[in-house]
Amino acid sequence: MRGTRYDSIRSLCEAVSHLTNNGDIDQALRLIHDLVERIITEPLCTSQVFGSKILDDLCQRIGKANLTEVNQEIADASLSQRDQPVFVYIVTKLQKSGGHTRIIEEFIEAQPKGQHVILSTELDGRSDVEYLMKGFAQQANIVFEQVPKVNYQQRLTWLQKRLLKIHPKRVYLFNHHQDSVAVAAIQPEMKLNASFYHHGDHHLCLGVYLSHFEHIDPHTMGYHNCRDVLGIDNAYIPLTADDKGDRPADWPFLDDGVLTTCTAAKSNKIEIPYFVSYLELMPKLLKATGGRHIHIGRLTPWALFKIRHGMKRYGIQPDRFIYTPWVPSVWKALHEFRVDLYVASFPYGGGLTLIEAMGAGIPVALHRHIFSRILSGIDLAYSGVFSWRYPEELLNYCSSLTRGDLGEAGRLGRMHYEKFYSRGDLQEILNGVVRDCPKPTDLSDKFIVETDEWVFWMERQLTIRRVLSRAAYRAFRRFRGWW
């Protein structure tokens, strides 16, 4: 039945129900996983479909059926018998550049007296074990466990048994969009205090409608979208970043006479179909400013070739584009590279990185996405922050900046960070009642949907080239998931 296409969501539901009733839990989980995988790799669905109550209910039904087969005897050496409270974090995959990896680190640091267990389903490829062993695993109060490389039902069984054995004080669900195993695992009868952390917020994500979970949104636009549009009773726990210091006072902007810009993002945020191409715009930016641009985050060889080819066409020296696949701290890297302006990634913005840039006292330039407020990130920044929609706006802005302009923008960003995103309140929030969390700020009035541009862009996604490119990308993701 794998690979079968269904005419409607109803027909797929019937197939999943039939498989579940007949004990084929593995195939039922795979059908849901594969459907979500197709939807999140369809650009036309980006920031249009956020959750599915039908699919969440199906996952829960599968999890309930599997739980009856799970040995519910809890071993004597249970972690829950320790003196310290136990917190569990269920993830699909952990990697050193993942934003949710850093959020989990902050949750752990905010609860230093607890024992922390990270359980990974590994449904989106294997976690970066080497990085984790150097970080998480070296701390005495942190345990990282990967599910064995087995089928979906066996992963679900393993996860449910671990949860029953540990029986933590609280479980935080940090699943990737398509992780049907993680969303099926926690059942109401397990009587676990569970929170769903909605970080997969720009695509369809399993778990959005889990009614027996606290639903946590980490930013203003997500909070309002889930509460006002999706009708979810949610809570707001703001993104936070450890304060690594303001921009040094003795470091002038434009200190070498030209503008130094920076963007931090992996390929999954910028090598995405969109009406403006990051790969084509960066050479134009370098030409306009006469400065240099630092890119932090792993890009594909094709992306690097395209950027450098564009630079060659404009006669720009190769050393003015600095590429570094990964840094331990974006905040510190912005200082080390003496960055004058942080150009936020597009078409997918990065919320945590934006907050780090503001905290570091670095001016920011944000892209107003043509149809998605969430992907813009403009609501995370201070009032009056510079934002652009068309390339000419960014190029003109960067070409005209003065030291005074940059100094004022950096000051406003730092003040905004200190007021809303410093880590001081996170420990109180996590140790208290989630319902007592602070309320998010109001939505920015600067964002509007550019309907004409959106329609024109959508029509271009229907070409044979785009369809073939999508098929290749999906094949790559399937291959990556096997390893």
TORKOL-4160 file (C-alpha; in steps of 0.2 Angstrom, whole numbers, padded with zeros to 4 digits, m for minus):
483
<pt num="1" X="0000" Y="0000" Z="0000"/>
<pt num="2" X="0015" Y="0011" Z="0002"/>
<pt num="3" X="0016" Y="0024" Z="m0013"/>
<pt num="4" X="m0003" Y="0023" Z="m0016"/>
<pt num="5" X="m0011" Y="0039" Z="m0019"/>
<pt num="6" X="m0028" Y="0043" Z="m0012"/>
<pt num="7" X="m0042" Y="0053" Z="m0019"/>
<pt num="8" X="m0046" Y="0062" Z="m0003"/>
<pt num="9" X="m0042" Y="0064" Z="0015"/>
<pt num="10" X="m0057" Y="0053" Z="0018"/>
<pt num="11" X="m0050" Y="0039" Z="0008"/>
<pt num="12" X="m0033" Y="0040" Z="0017"/>
<pt num="13" X="m0042" Y="0040" Z="0034"/>
<pt num="14" X="m0051" Y="0025" Z="0029"/>
<pt num="15" X="m0035" Y="0016" Z="0024"/>
<pt num="16" X="m0026" Y="0021" Z="0040"/>
<pt num="17" X="m0041" Y="0015" Z="0051"/>
<pt num="18" X="m0041" Y="m0001" Z="0041"/>
<pt num="19" X="m0023" Y="m0004" Z="0044"/>
<pt num="20" X="m0024" Y="0001" Z="0063"/>
<pt num="21" X="m0039" Y="m0011" Z="0065"/>
<pt num="22" X="m0029" Y="m0025" Z="0057"/>
<pt num="23" X="m0014" Y="m0022" Z="0068"/>
<pt num="24" X="m0003" Y="m0015" Z="0054"/>
<pt num="25" X="0003" Y="0000" Z="0065"/>
<pt num="26" X="0019" Y="0002" Z="0055"/>
<pt num="27" X="0010" Y="0005" Z="0039"/>
<pt num="28" X="m0003" Y="0016" Z="0047"/>
<pt num="29" X="0011" Y="0028" Z="0054"/>
<pt num="30" X="0020" Y="0028" Z="0037"/>
<pt num="31" X="0005" Y="0034" Z="0028"/>
<pt num="32" X="0003" Y="0049" Z="0039"/>
<pt num="33" X="0021" Y="0053" Z="0039"/>
<pt num="34" X="0022" Y="0052" Z="0020"/>
<pt num="35" X="0007" Y="0063" Z="0017"/>
<pt num="36" X="0014" Y="0076" Z="0028"/>
<pt num="37" X="0031" Y="0075" Z="0019"/>
<pt num="38" X="0022" Y="0078" Z="0003"/>
<pt num="39" X="0013" Y="0093" Z="0009"/>
<pt num="40" X="0028" Y="0101" Z="0018"/>
<pt num="41" X="0038" Y="0099" Z="0002"/>
<pt num="42" X="0024" Y="0108" Z="m0009"/>
<pt num="43" X="0028" Y="0127" Z="m0009"/>
<pt num="44" X="0010" Y="0131" Z="m0012"/>
<pt num="45" X="0006" Y="0124" Z="0005"/>
<pt num="46" X="0019" Y="0134" Z="0014"/>
<pt num="47" X="0011" Y="0145" Z="0028"/>
<pt num="48" X="m0006" Y="0140" Z="0021"/>
<pt num="49" X="m0009" Y="0124" Z="0031"/>
<pt num="50" X="m0003" Y="0123" Z="0049"/>
<pt num="51" X="m0011" Y="0108" Z="0057"/>
<pt num="52" X="m0024" Y="0094" Z="0054"/>
<pt num="53" X="m0036" Y="0089" Z="0068"/>
<pt num="54" X="m0040" Y="0073" Z="0057"/>
<pt num="55" X="m0022" Y="0068" Z="0056"/>
<pt num="56" X="m0018" Y="0071" Z="0074"/>
<pt num="57" X="m0034" Y="0061" Z="0079"/>
<pt num="58" X="m0028" Y="0047" Z="0068"/>
<pt num="59" X="m0010" Y="0047" Z="0076"/>
<pt num="60" X="m0019" Y="0046" Z="0093"/>
<pt num="61" X="m0029" Y="0032" Z="0088"/>
<pt num="62" X="m0014" Y="0022" Z="0082"/>
<pt num="63" X="m0005" Y="0026" Z="0098"/>
<pt num="64" X="m0019" Y="0020" Z="0108"/>
<pt num="65" X="m0020" Y="0004" Z="0099"/>
<pt num="66" X="m0001" Y="0001" Z="0101"/>
<pt num="67" X="m0002" Y="0005" Z="0119"/>
<pt num="68" X="m0013" Y="m0010" Z="0123"/>
<pt num="69" X="0002" Y="m0021" Z="0116"/>
<pt num="70" X="0015" Y="m0012" Z="0126"/>
<pt num="71" X="0022" Y="m0020" Z="0142"/>
<pt num="72" X="0017" Y="m0007" Z="0155"/>
<pt num="73" X="0027" Y="m0014" Z="0169"/>
<pt num="74" X="0039" Y="0000" Z="0175"/>
<pt num="75" X="0057" Y="m0006" Z="0180"/>
<pt num="76" X="0063" Y="m0004" Z="0198"/>
<pt num="77" X="0077" Y="0007" Z="0192"/>
<pt num="78" X="0065" Y="0020" Z="0185"/>
<pt num="79" X="0072" Y="0038" Z="0183"/>
<pt num="80" X="0056" Y="0044" Z="0191"/>
<pt num="81" X="0062" Y="0037" Z="0208"/>
<pt num="82" X="0077" Y="0049" Z="0209"/>
<pt num="83" X="0076" Y="0064" Z="0221"/>
<pt num="84" X="0077" Y="0077" Z="0207"/>
<pt num="85" X="0062" Y="0080" Z="0195"/>
<pt num="86" X="0064" Y="0072" Z="0178"/>
<pt num="87" X="0060" Y="0081" Z="0162"/>
<pt num="88" X="0058" Y="0073" Z="0145"/>
<pt num="89" X="0060" Y="0081" Z="0128"/>
<pt num="90" X="0054" Y="0071" Z="0113"/>
<pt num="91" X="0062" Y="0076" Z="0096"/>
<pt num="92" X="0063" Y="0069" Z="0079"/>
<pt num="93" X="0081" Y="0073" Z="0076"/>
<pt num="94" X="0094" Y="0084" Z="0085"/>
<pt num="95" X="0108" Y="0094" Z="0075"/>
<pt num="96" X="0120" Y="0107" Z="0080"/>
<pt num="97" X="0112" Y="0120" Z="0069"/>
<pt num="98" X="0094" Y="0117" Z="0073"/>
<pt num="99" X="0085" Y="0131" Z="0082"/>
<pt num="100" X="0075" Y="0120" Z="0093"/>
<pt num="101" X="0091" Y="0111" Z="0099"/>
<pt num="102" X="0096" Y="0128" Z="0106"/>
<pt num="103" X="0079" Y="0131" Z="0114"/>
<pt num="104" X="0080" Y="0114" Z="0122"/>
<pt num="105" X="0097" Y="0119" Z="0129"/>
<pt num="106" X="0089" Y="0134" Z="0136"/>
<pt num="107" X="0075" Y="0125" Z="0144"/>
<pt num="108" X="0087" Y="0113" Z="0152"/>
<pt num="109" X="0098" Y="0127" Z="0159"/>
<pt num="110" X="0083" Y="0136" Z="0166"/>
<pt num="111" X="0079" Y="0120" Z="0176"/>
<pt num="112" X="0096" Y="0115" Z="0183"/>
<pt num="113" X="0090" Y="0105" Z="0197"/>
<pt num="114" X="0081" Y="0093" Z="0186"/>
<pt num="115" X="0086" Y="0077" Z="0177"/>
<pt num="116" X="0084" Y="0079" Z="0158"/>
<pt num="117" X="0081" Y="0065" Z="0146"/>
<pt num="118" X="0080" Y="0068" Z="0127"/>
<pt num="119" X="0072" Y="0054" Z="0117"/>
<pt num="120" X="0074" Y="0055" Z="0098"/>
<pt num="121" X="0063" Y="0045" Z="0085"/>
<pt num="122" X="0076" Y="0048" Z="0072"/>
<pt num="123" X="0063" Y="0049" Z="0058"/>
<pt num="124" X="0071" Y="0063" Z="0049"/>
<pt num="125" X="0089" Y="0055" Z="0048"/>
<pt num="126" X="0101" Y="0052" Z="0062"/>
<pt num="127" X="0105" Y="0065" Z="0075"/>
<pt num="128" X="0122" Y="0074" Z="0076"/>
<pt num="129" X="0129" Y="0062" Z="0089"/>
<pt num="130" X="0147" Y="0069" Z="0089"/>
<pt num="131" X="0141" Y="0087" Z="0093"/>
<pt num="132" X="0129" Y="0080" Z="0106"/>
<pt num="133" X="0142" Y="0070" Z="0115"/>
<pt num="134" X="0153" Y="0086" Z="0116"/>
<pt num="135" X="0138" Y="0096" Z="0123"/>
<pt num="136" X="0123" Y="0087" Z="0130"/>
<pt num="137" X="0131" Y="0071" Z="0135"/>
<pt num="138" X="0145" Y="0078" Z="0145"/>
<pt num="139" X="0133" Y="0086" Z="0158"/>
<pt num="140" X="0128" Y="0074" Z="0172"/>
<pt num="141" X="0110" Y="0078" Z="0172"/>
<pt num="142" X="0107" Y="0075" Z="0154"/>
<pt num="143" X="0103" Y="0059" Z="0145"/>
<pt num="144" X="0102" Y="0057" Z="0126"/>
<pt num="145" X="0094" Y="0042" Z="0119"/>
<pt num="146" X="0091" Y="0037" Z="0100"/>
<pt num="147" X="0078" Y="0025" Z="0095"/>
<pt num="148" X="0085" Y="0009" Z="0087"/>
<pt num="149" X="0085" Y="0009" Z="0068"/>
<pt num="150" X="0069" Y="m0001" Z="0067"/>
<pt num="151" X="0052" Y="0001" Z="0059"/>
<pt num="152" X="0039" Y="0014" Z="0064"/>
<pt num="153" X="0029" Y="0003" Z="0075"/>
<pt num="154" X="0044" Y="m0003" Z="0084"/>
<pt num="155" X="0050" Y="0015" Z="0087"/>
<pt num="156" X="0033" Y="0019" Z="0094"/>
<pt num="157" X="0034" Y="0004" Z="0106"/>
<pt num="158" X="0051" Y="0009" Z="0111"/>
<pt num="159" X="0045" Y="0027" Z="0115"/>
<pt num="160" X="0030" Y="0023" Z="0124"/>
<pt num="161" X="0040" Y="0010" Z="0135"/>
<pt num="162" X="0053" Y="0023" Z="0139"/>
<pt num="163" X="0039" Y="0036" Z="0144"/>
<pt num="164" X="0030" Y="0024" Z="0155"/>
<pt num="165" X="0047" Y="0019" Z="0163"/>
<pt num="166" X="0053" Y="0036" Z="0166"/>
<pt num="167" X="0036" Y="0044" Z="0170"/>
<pt num="168" X="0043" Y="0062" Z="0170"/>
<pt num="169" X="0037" Y="0077" Z="0179"/>
<pt num="170" X="0034" Y="0085" Z="0162"/>
<pt num="171" X="0036" Y="0080" Z="0143"/>
<pt num="172" X="0040" Y="0093" Z="0130"/>
<pt num="173" X="0036" Y="0088" Z="0112"/>
<pt num="174" X="0048" Y="0096" Z="0099"/>
<pt num="175" X="0043" Y="0085" Z="0084"/>
<pt num="176" X="0047" Y="0089" Z="0066"/>
<pt num="177" X="0032" Y="0092" Z="0055"/>
<pt num="178" X="0029" Y="0074" Z="0049"/>
<pt num="179" X="0034" Y="0064" Z="0065"/>
<pt num="180" X="0019" Y="0053" Z="0067"/>
<pt num="181" X="0028" Y="0042" Z="0079"/>
<pt num="182" X="0031" Y="0056" Z="0092"/>
<pt num="183" X="0013" Y="0062" Z="0090"/>
<pt num="184" X="0005" Y="0045" Z="0093"/>
<pt num="185" X="0016" Y="0041" Z="0108"/>
<pt num="186" X="0008" Y="0051" Z="0122"/>
<pt num="187" X="m0009" Y="0045" Z="0127"/>
<pt num="188" X="m0021" Y="0053" Z="0139"/>
<pt num="189" X="m0022" Y="0037" Z="0150"/>
<pt num="190" X="m0003" Y="0038" Z="0152"/>
<pt num="191" X="m0007" Y="0053" Z="0164"/>
<pt num="192" X="0008" Y="0063" Z="0158"/>
<pt num="193" X="0010" Y="0082" Z="0159"/>
<pt num="194" X="0014" Y="0086" Z="0141"/>
<pt num="195" X="0017" Y="0102" Z="0131"/>
<pt num="196" X="0018" Y="0103" Z="0113"/>
<pt num="197" X="0031" Y="0116" Z="0107"/>
<pt num="198" X="0025" Y="0123" Z="0091"/>
<pt num="199" X="0042" Y="0127" Z="0082"/>
<pt num="200" X="0037" Y="0119" Z="0065"/>
<pt num="201" X="0025" Y="0134" Z="0063"/>
<pt num="202" X="0027" Y="0138" Z="0044"/>
<pt num="203" X="0020" Y="0122" Z="0037"/>
<pt num="204" X="0008" Y="0108" Z="0042"/>
<pt num="205" X="0014" Y="0100" Z="0058"/>
<pt num="206" X="0007" Y="0085" Z="0067"/>
<pt num="207" X="0003" Y="0088" Z="0085"/>
<pt num="208" X="m0005" Y="0106" Z="0083"/>
<pt num="209" X="m0022" Y="0100" Z="0088"/>
<pt num="210" X="m0017" Y="0088" Z="0103"/>
<pt num="211" X="m0030" Y="0093" Z="0116"/>
<pt num="212" X="m0022" Y="0084" Z="0131"/>
<pt num="213" X="m0006" Y="0094" Z="0128"/>
<pt num="214" X="m0002" Y="0112" Z="0133"/>
<pt num="215" X="0001" Y="0121" Z="0116"/>
<pt num="216" X="0016" Y="0133" Z="0117"/>
<pt num="217" X="0019" Y="0146" Z="0104"/>
<pt num="218" X="0036" Y="0155" Z="0105"/>
<pt num="219" X="0033" Y="0171" Z="0096"/>
<pt num="220" X="0019" Y="0184" Z="0093"/>
<pt num="221" X="0014" Y="0180" Z="0076"/>
<pt num="222" X="0012" Y="0161" Z="0080"/>
<pt num="223" X="0003" Y="0165" Z="0096"/>
<pt num="224" X="m0010" Y="0175" Z="0087"/>
<pt num="225" X="m0012" Y="0164" Z="0072"/>
<pt num="226" X="m0015" Y="0148" Z="0083"/>
<pt num="227" X="m0027" Y="0157" Z="0094"/>
<pt num="228" X="m0036" Y="0169" Z="0082"/>
<pt num="229" X="m0036" Y="0159" Z="0066"/>
<pt num="230" X="m0034" Y="0141" Z="0071"/>
<pt num="231" X="m0045" Y="0142" Z="0087"/>
<pt num="232" X="m0032" Y="0134" Z="0099"/>
<pt num="233" X="m0031" Y="0138" Z="0117"/>
<pt num="234" X="m0012" Y="0141" Z="0118"/>
<pt num="235" X="0001" Y="0149" Z="0129"/>
<pt num="236" X="0016" Y="0160" Z="0125"/>
<pt num="237" X="0033" Y="0157" Z="0130"/>
<pt num="238" X="0045" Y="0169" Z="0122"/>
<pt num="239" X="0060" Y="0165" Z="0113"/>
<pt num="240" X="0075" Y="0169" Z="0123"/>
<pt num="241" X="0094" Y="0170" Z="0121"/>
<pt num="242" X="0108" Y="0170" Z="0133"/>
<pt num="243" X="0115" Y="0188" Z="0134"/>
<pt num="244" X="0133" Y="0187" Z="0127"/>
<pt num="245" X="0135" Y="0206" Z="0127"/>
<pt num="246" X="0131" Y="0222" Z="0118"/>
<pt num="247" X="0142" Y="0228" Z="0103"/>
<pt num="248" X="0158" Y="0235" Z="0110"/>
<pt num="249" X="0157" Y="0254" Z="0113"/>
<pt num="250" X="0175" Y="0257" Z="0105"/>
<pt num="251" X="0170" Y="0248" Z="0089"/>
<pt num="252" X="0164" Y="0260" Z="0076"/>
<pt num="253" X="0151" Y="0256" Z="0063"/>
<pt num="254" X="0159" Y="0256" Z="0045"/>
<pt num="255" X="0176" Y="0256" Z="0053"/>
<pt num="256" X="0185" Y="0251" Z="0037"/>
<pt num="257" X="0174" Y="0263" Z="0027"/>
<pt num="258" X="0163" Y="0250" Z="0019"/>
<pt num="259" X="0147" Y="0240" Z="0025"/>
<pt num="260" X="0149" Y="0223" Z="0032"/>
<pt num="261" X="0133" Y="0212" Z="0031"/>
<pt num="262" X="0129" Y="0195" Z="0037"/>
<pt num="263" X="0116" Y="0182" Z="0035"/>
<pt num="264" X="0114" Y="0166" Z="0046"/>
<pt num="265" X="0104" Y="0152" Z="0038"/>
<pt num="266" X="0105" Y="0134" Z="0031"/>
<pt num="267" X="0100" Y="0130" Z="0014"/>
<pt num="268" X="0082" Y="0125" Z="0020"/>
<pt num="269" X="0079" Y="0143" Z="0024"/>
<pt num="270" X="0085" Y="0152" Z="0008"/>
<pt num="271" X="0087" Y="0139" Z="m0006"/>
<pt num="272" X="0068" Y="0139" Z="m0007"/>
<pt num="273" X="0057" Y="0143" Z="m0022"/>
<pt num="274" X="0052" Y="0162" Z="m0020"/>
<pt num="275" X="0050" Y="0177" Z="m0031"/>
<pt num="276" X="0067" Y="0184" Z="m0024"/>
<pt num="277" X="0082" Y="0174" Z="m0024"/>
<pt num="278" X="0095" Y="0175" Z="m0010"/>
<pt num="279" X="0108" Y="0168" Z="m0022"/>
<pt num="280" X="0105" Y="0181" Z="m0035"/>
<pt num="281" X="0103" Y="0196" Z="m0023"/>
<pt num="282" X="0119" Y="0194" Z="m0013"/>
<pt num="283" X="0131" Y="0198" Z="m0028"/>
<pt num="284" X="0120" Y="0213" Z="m0031"/>
<pt num="285" X="0121" Y="0218" Z="m0013"/>
<pt num="286" X="0140" Y="0217" Z="m0013"/>
<pt num="287" X="0141" Y="0227" Z="m0029"/>
<pt num="288" X="0130" Y="0241" Z="m0021"/>
<pt num="289" X="0139" Y="0242" Z="m0005"/>
<pt num="290" X="0157" Y="0239" Z="m0010"/>
<pt num="291" X="0159" Y="0230" Z="0006"/>
<pt num="292" X="0158" Y="0211" Z="0011"/>
<pt num="293" X="0145" Y="0199" Z="0016"/>
<pt num="294" X="0147" Y="0184" Z="0028"/>
<pt num="295" X="0136" Y="0169" Z="0026"/>
<pt num="296" X="0134" Y="0158" Z="0041"/>
<pt num="297" X="0126" Y="0141" Z="0038"/>
<pt num="298" X="0128" Y="0126" Z="0027"/>
<pt num="299" X="0123" Y="0129" Z="0009"/>
<pt num="300" X="0123" Y="0116" Z="m0006"/>
<pt num="301" X="0137" Y="0117" Z="m0018"/>
<pt num="302" X="0125" Y="0123" Z="m0031"/>
<pt num="303" X="0121" Y="0138" Z="m0021"/>
<pt num="304" X="0139" Y="0143" Z="m0018"/>
<pt num="305" X="0143" Y="0141" Z="m0036"/>
<pt num="306" X="0128" Y="0152" Z="m0041"/>
<pt num="307" X="0133" Y="0166" Z="m0028"/>
<pt num="308" X="0152" Y="0165" Z="m0034"/>
<pt num="309" X="0147" Y="0165" Z="m0052"/>
<pt num="310" X="0136" Y="0181" Z="m0049"/>
<pt num="311" X="0151" Y="0189" Z="m0041"/>
<pt num="312" X="0162" Y="0185" Z="m0055"/>
<pt num="313" X="0150" Y="0193" Z="m0067"/>
<pt num="314" X="0150" Y="0209" Z="m0058"/>
<pt num="315" X="0169" Y="0209" Z="m0056"/>
<pt num="316" X="0168" Y="0207" Z="m0037"/>
<pt num="317" X="0183" Y="0199" Z="m0028"/>
<pt num="318" X="0180" Y="0182" Z="m0021"/>
<pt num="319" X="0186" Y="0187" Z="m0003"/>
<pt num="320" X="0172" Y="0199" Z="m0001"/>
<pt num="321" X="0160" Y="0184" Z="0002"/>
<pt num="322" X="0165" Y="0174" Z="0017"/>
<pt num="323" X="0157" Y="0157" Z="0019"/>
<pt num="324" X="0157" Y="0148" Z="0036"/>
<pt num="325" X="0146" Y="0132" Z="0037"/>
<pt num="326" X="0144" Y="0133" Z="0056"/>
<pt num="327" X="0149" Y="0143" Z="0071"/>
<pt num="328" X="0146" Y="0139" Z="0090"/>
<pt num="329" X="0137" Y="0156" Z="0093"/>
<pt num="330" X="0130" Y="0167" Z="0080"/>
<pt num="331" X="0130" Y="0181" Z="0093"/>
<pt num="332" X="0149" Y="0180" Z="0095"/>
<pt num="333" X="0152" Y="0178" Z="0077"/>
<pt num="334" X="0143" Y="0194" Z="0073"/>
<pt num="335" X="0155" Y="0203" Z="0085"/>
<pt num="336" X="0171" Y="0193" Z="0078"/>
<pt num="337" X="0167" Y="0198" Z="0060"/>
<pt num="338" X="0163" Y="0216" Z="0065"/>
<pt num="339" X="0146" Y="0215" Z="0056"/>
<pt num="340" X="0137" Y="0232" Z="0053"/>
<pt num="341" X="0120" Y="0225" Z="0047"/>
<pt num="342" X="0112" Y="0208" Z="0049"/>
<pt num="343" X="0101" Y="0204" Z="0034"/>
<pt num="344" X="0088" Y="0192" Z="0040"/>
<pt num="345" X="0086" Y="0176" Z="0029"/>
<pt num="346" X="0073" Y="0175" Z="0017"/>
<pt num="347" X="0061" Y="0168" Z="0011"/>
<pt num="348" X="0061" Y="0159" Z="0028"/>
<pt num="349" X="0066" Y="0170" Z="0042"/>
<pt num="350" X="0075" Y="0163" Z="0058"/>
<pt num="351" X="0067" Y="0170" Z="0074"/>
<pt num="352" X="0081" Y="0165" Z="0086"/>
<pt num="353" X="0095" Y="0171" Z="0075"/>
<pt num="354" X="0086" Y="0188" Z="0074"/>
<pt num="355" X="0085" Y="0189" Z="0092"/>
<pt num="356" X="0103" Y="0186" Z="0094"/>
<pt num="357" X="0107" Y="0199" Z="0082"/>
<pt num="358" X="0097" Y="0212" Z="0091"/>
<pt num="359" X="0104" Y="0207" Z="0108"/>
<pt num="360" X="0122" Y="0209" Z="0100"/>
<pt num="361" X="0118" Y="0227" Z="0096"/>
<pt num="362" X="0118" Y="0223" Z="0077"/>
<pt num="363" X="0106" Y="0233" Z="0066"/>
<pt num="364" X="0094" Y="0221" Z="0056"/>
<pt num="365" X="0085" Y="0222" Z="0040"/>
<pt num="366" X="0070" Y="0211" Z="0038"/>
<pt num="367" X="0061" Y="0204" Z="0023"/>
<pt num="368" X="0042" Y="0206" Z="0022"/>
<pt num="369" X="0037" Y="0190" Z="0014"/>
<pt num="370" X="0024" Y="0192" Z="0000"/>
<pt num="371" X="0010" Y="0182" Z="0009"/>
<pt num="372" X="0016" Y="0175" Z="0026"/>
<pt num="373" X="0018" Y="0185" Z="0042"/>
<pt num="374" X="0026" Y="0171" Z="0051"/>
<pt num="375" X="0040" Y="0169" Z="0038"/>
<pt num="376" X="0043" Y="0188" Z="0039"/>
<pt num="377" X="0047" Y="0189" Z="0057"/>
<pt num="378" X="0044" Y="0207" Z="0058"/>
<pt num="379" X="0033" Y="0205" Z="0073"/>
<pt num="380" X="0049" Y="0200" Z="0083"/>
<pt num="381" X="0058" Y="0216" Z="0080"/>
<pt num="382" X="0056" Y="0234" Z="0087"/>
<pt num="383" X="0044" Y="0246" Z="0080"/>
<pt num="384" X="0051" Y="0255" Z="0065"/>
<pt num="385" X="0064" Y="0242" Z="0061"/>
<pt num="386" X="0069" Y="0243" Z="0042"/>
<pt num="387" X="0060" Y="0230" Z="0032"/>
<pt num="388" X="0060" Y="0227" Z="0013"/>
<pt num="389" X="0050" Y="0218" Z="0000"/>
<pt num="390" X="0058" Y="0221" Z="m0016"/>
<pt num="391" X="0077" Y="0220" Z="m0019"/>
<pt num="392" X="0079" Y="0238" Z="m0024"/>
<pt num="393" X="0073" Y="0243" Z="m0007"/>
<pt num="394" X="0087" Y="0233" Z="0002"/>
<pt num="395" X="0100" Y="0239" Z="m0010"/>
<pt num="396" X="0095" Y="0257" Z="m0009"/>
<pt num="397" X="0095" Y="0256" Z="0010"/>
<pt num="398" X="0112" Y="0248" Z="0012"/>
<pt num="399" X="0120" Y="0260" Z="0000"/>
<pt num="400" X="0114" Y="0275" Z="0010"/>
<pt num="401" X="0117" Y="0270" Z="0028"/>
<pt num="402" X="0128" Y="0281" Z="0039"/>
<pt num="403" X="0136" Y="0278" Z="0056"/>
<pt num="404" X="0122" Y="0287" Z="0064"/>
<pt num="405" X="0109" Y="0277" Z="0056"/>
<pt num="406" X="0117" Y="0261" Z="0061"/>
<pt num="407" X="0121" Y="0266" Z="0079"/>
<pt num="408" X="0103" Y="0271" Z="0082"/>
<pt num="409" X="0096" Y="0255" Z="0074"/>
<pt num="410" X="0108" Y="0244" Z="0085"/>
<pt num="411" X="0103" Y="0253" Z="0101"/>
<pt num="412" X="0085" Y="0250" Z="0097"/>
<pt num="413" X="0088" Y="0232" Z="0094"/>
<pt num="414" X="0097" Y="0230" Z="0110"/>
<pt num="415" X="0084" Y="0238" Z="0120"/>
<pt num="416" X="0071" Y="0227" Z="0112"/>
<pt num="417" X="0081" Y="0212" Z="0116"/>
<pt num="418" X="0083" Y="0217" Z="0134"/>
<pt num="419" X="0064" Y="0220" Z="0137"/>
<pt num="420" X="0057" Y="0205" Z="0128"/>
<pt num="421" X="0070" Y="0191" Z="0125"/>
<pt num="422" X="0083" Y="0190" Z="0139"/>
<pt num="423" X="0083" Y="0174" Z="0148"/>
<pt num="424" X="0080" Y="0180" Z="0165"/>
<pt num="425" X="0061" Y="0176" Z="0166"/>
<pt num="426" X="0062" Y="0159" Z="0158"/>
<pt num="427" X="0066" Y="0149" Z="0174"/>
<pt num="428" X="0051" Y="0157" Z="0182"/>
<pt num="429" X="0040" Y="0153" Z="0168"/>
<pt num="430" X="0045" Y="0135" Z="0166"/>
<pt num="431" X="0044" Y="0132" Z="0185"/>
<pt num="432" X="0027" Y="0140" Z="0186"/>
<pt num="433" X="0010" Y="0137" Z="0178"/>
<pt num="434" X="0011" Y="0139" Z="0159"/>
<pt num="435" X="m0005" Y="0149" Z="0159"/>
<pt num="436" X="0004" Y="0163" Z="0169"/>
<pt num="437" X="0016" Y="0166" Z="0154"/>
<pt num="438" X="0017" Y="0184" Z="0148"/>
<pt num="439" X="0006" Y="0190" Z="0134"/>
<pt num="440" X="0015" Y="0193" Z="0117"/>
<pt num="441" X="0016" Y="0210" Z="0110"/>
<pt num="442" X="0004" Y="0217" Z="0097"/>
<pt num="443" X="0006" Y="0212" Z="0078"/>
<pt num="444" X="0015" Y="0225" Z="0068"/>
<pt num="445" X="0005" Y="0236" Z="0056"/>
<pt num="446" X="0019" Y="0235" Z="0043"/>
<pt num="447" X="0014" Y="0219" Z="0036"/>
<pt num="448" X="0002" Y="0217" Z="0022"/>
<pt num="449" X="m0001" Y="0203" Z="0009"/>
<pt num="450" X="0005" Y="0207" Z="m0008"/>
<pt num="451" X="m0009" Y="0197" Z="m0017"/>
<pt num="452" X="m0004" Y="0201" Z="m0035"/>
<pt num="453" X="0014" Y="0196" Z="m0033"/>
<pt num="454" X="0008" Y="0180" Z="m0023"/>
<pt num="455" X="m0003" Y="0175" Z="m0037"/>
<pt num="456" X="0010" Y="0177" Z="m0050"/>
<pt num="457" X="0023" Y="0167" Z="m0040"/>
<pt num="458" X="0010" Y="0153" Z="m0038"/>
<pt num="459" X="0007" Y="0152" Z="m0056"/>
<pt num="460" X="0026" Y="0149" Z="m0059"/>
<pt num="461" X="0026" Y="0134" Z="m0047"/>
<pt num="462" X="0016" Y="0124" Z="m0060"/>
<pt num="463" X="0030" Y="0123" Z="m0073"/>
<pt num="464" X="0038" Y="0106" Z="m0078"/>
<pt num="465" X="0054" Y="0112" Z="m0071"/>
<pt num="466" X="0047" Y="0116" Z="m0054"/>
<pt num="467" X="0038" Y="0099" Z="m0053"/>
<pt num="468" X="0054" Y="0089" Z="m0057"/>
<pt num="469" X="0064" Y="0099" Z="m0045"/>
<pt num="470" X="0051" Y="0095" Z="m0031"/>
<pt num="471" X="0052" Y="0077" Z="m0036"/>
<pt num="472" X="0071" Y="0077" Z="m0034"/>
<pt num="473" X="0070" Y="0086" Z="m0018"/>
<pt num="474" X="0057" Y="0074" Z="m0011"/>
<pt num="475" X="0068" Y="0059" Z="m0016"/>
<pt num="476" X="0083" Y="0067" Z="m0007"/>
<pt num="477" X="0073" Y="0069" Z="0009"/>
<pt num="478" X="0068" Y="0051" Z="0008"/>
<pt num="479" X="0086" Y="0045" Z="0005"/>
<pt num="480" X="0092" Y="0056" Z="0020"/>
<pt num="481" X="0079" Y="0049" Z="0031"/>
<pt num="482" X="0085" Y="0031" Z="0029"/>
<pt num="483" X="0102" Y="0036" Z="0036"/>
